[in-house]
Amino acid sequence: MKKIPFKTLSLSMAIFSQALIPQAVMAEPHPGKVLHDDNNCMRCHAEKPYNPTKTDSFPKLIKSIRFCNDNLGIGLFDDEIEELADYLNNTYYQHSK
């Protein structure tokens, strides 16, 4: 039986183990998170982060995002508002849609 050098075996195992990492770990961030970060939403919401009692449903969450979008002149499109709402809902609110 031929011996496999330890370095070769270790490298092979390291490469193979990368294939076993779930796709979610290597996936791109949620598009809503990118919008959230790019538009610096926490500059206004940092002191009192998102409050589920204030926006107690998914439609109210969308309405709140539209309010910020319109009053701050952010310029999000409807599909971006939906993505941001989905991200915030998954991260902070967990409202049924």
Phi, psi and omega in degrees: 000133183279135178280138175259125180302143182303318181298319180294316180296316180297316179297317179298317180293321179296317179294315180297320182295332177297328179290340182272350179293130180302146181301326182300326180291323183266356185289162175294153177294158178305135180303328178293326177293320178299315178298317180301313181287316182297328182264007174052048182301330183287350178296330177260331188258006185290318183293317177234087181302172188313129187250109181298338179284333179284320177243085190271014176206161180297317177300324178291327176296314178298319179299320178295320178295318177299321178301310178298315182301313182288315185283335179259358179063038184291319176089027177287144173276165182304318180293328177288324176298318177297317179296317179295317178298318179298315178298310181297321179296315180294325186273320188241324194257312184060041174282150172285149184264000000 
